[in-house]
Amino acid sequence: MGEPLTTGLARAFEENGYSPANNYTRMIARMQEILVVAAELIKWITQDLEPDARVAVHTELSMAKDSEGMGLWEAPRGALGHWIATDSDSMVTLYQAVVPSTWNLAPRNAQGIPSPVEQALIGTKISAAENALGVDYANPVGILHTARSYDPCLACAVHTIDRTGKHPDYTIRVL
């Protein structure tokens, strides 16, 4: 889906020599998606909802005997999937969840292609102002902004290391 706000911003970045894949366009796309879904939600409630329909059905656990199932859907941060299997006693023998962070933070695949977060971090400026004020090794919040644009909780798990040893260790507190 080519939404004018997001695609227009991406085009403007590219025409001015900047990467269209950046923190700003990712966050704008998320905000725009909320507006698109909100409009659809009104339709779902006023046209598609059946007020007298059942929303839950009681199920006997014995019905799950020797069963397999899966659920796949789009979550706010990406694809989400659950897989389950049961045995002859209806007991769960396999349960697996693959969450958006699994895709976004995965190691490189068999073809050597890095995950979306790794791709986004390559070339990320380490200062808060995209190096407009010069490199600031003591304040690498650009890296945190990039990680956070994929997962708001991820920034707490992103650490920076100066492999050159030229700059002292810092603790950065982000409020």
N, C-alpha and C positions, 0 to 999 in steps of 0.2 A: 504494500500500500504506500503510495507516494503522497504523504501529507505535505501541503504547501509550506507550512511553517518550518518543519524540520528540513525538508529538501531544499527550501530556499536558503536557509541558514548554511546548510552544508555547501551549497553552490557558492554562496558569498565567501565563505572561508577559503574554498579552493581557488576562486578567482583572484583572491588577494594573497595567494601564495602560502596559505596555511592548510594544515591537514583538516579535512572535514570530519574525520573521526576523532573527536576530542571530548573532554569532560562536558563542555557546555552543550554540544549538540546531543550527547547522550541524555543529559538531564532534561533538556527541552523536549526531546522525544518522549520521555517518560511522562512529563506533564501533559503533553498533547494527547498521549494515549488515554490518560484519565478523562480528558474531555470527550474523546471519541466513545469510550466505554460508558460514560455517564449518559450520553445521548441514547445509546443502545439500551441502557438499563431502564430508562423511561419506557421504551417500547416493550421490553420484556415484561415489565410490571403491568402496563396498561393493555397490551394486546396478547401476549403469549401466556401469561399466568392463568392457570385454571384455579380459581379460588376454592373449589370443592375437591380438588385432586389431593391424593395422599402424598405426603412428602417423606414418609418413612413406612416401611413395611416390616412387621415382626418376622424374624427368620429363626427357625430352629437350627441349632448348631449342627445337628445331624445332617442337615442339607449340605454342609461343607465337606462331607466325606469324600476323600480322594479328589479334591478339586484344585483348580488353578485359576488365578485371576490376575488382572492387571488394571491399573488406572493411569491414564496419561493425560496431562493437561498443561496449559500454559500458565505459569505462575508469574508474579510481578518481576522476578529477576531472570526468568527463562523457563525452559522445559523442565517438567517435574514428572517422575514416573514411580509407581509402586508396583511390585510384583509379589505374589503370595502363592503358596502351595500348602495343601493339607494332606494328612495321611488317612488311613482307614478309620481312625478314631476321631476324625475331625480336628486333630491337633495341627497347629502350624509347624511345618517342617522347613519352610523357606520363606524369608521375608527380606526384600531388598527395596531400598528407596534410593533413587538417583535424583539428587536435588540440583537446583541451578548452579550452586557453587561447584558441584562435581564437573559440570561442563565448563564453567567459566575459569576454573583454576586447575584444570587437568594438566598432567604433564604432556609433553609433546607426543603427538600420535605416531603411528608406525611410519608415516611419511615424513616425520620430523617437523610437522606444522605445530607451532606453539598455540597454547590456549588463548582465548580472547584477551584475558587480563595480561598475559605475558606480551602479546602483540602490542597492546596499548601502552605498556610500560617502556617498551623499546623506544628510546629517544625522548622520553619524558624529561622535561626540564626539572631540575631539583630545587629551584627556588619557588617561592609563592607566586611571583609575578612573571612566570615563564621566562625567567632570566633577564627581564627588561631592566632590572636593577643590578644585574650581575649575578654570578653564581653564588649561592649561599649554602655551603655545606652544613651549616648549623641549623638550617631551616628547610628541610627537603619536603615541604608539605605538598608540592606538586605531585609527588609519588603517592601520597596519601589520598589526594583528591581523585587521582585516577583510579586507585583501588576502590575507593568509596563510591565512585560512579557505577560500579558493577554490583557492589554489595555494601550497604551502609555500615555493617558490622565488620567488614574486612579490614578497615584502616587500623583497627586495634591489633591486627595480626601481621601488619606489614612492618618490617624492620629494615633499616638501612645500614650498610656496612661500607666504610671507606677502606677499600683494599689497598690503596696507595700508602696508608699510614701517615699521610701528611696532615691530617686534621684530627683533633682530639675527639674522643667519644662524647656524645651529647645525649641527654634525655630530653625528648620533645614532648611537651604537654599540649594537646590539642583540645580546646574547649568547644 
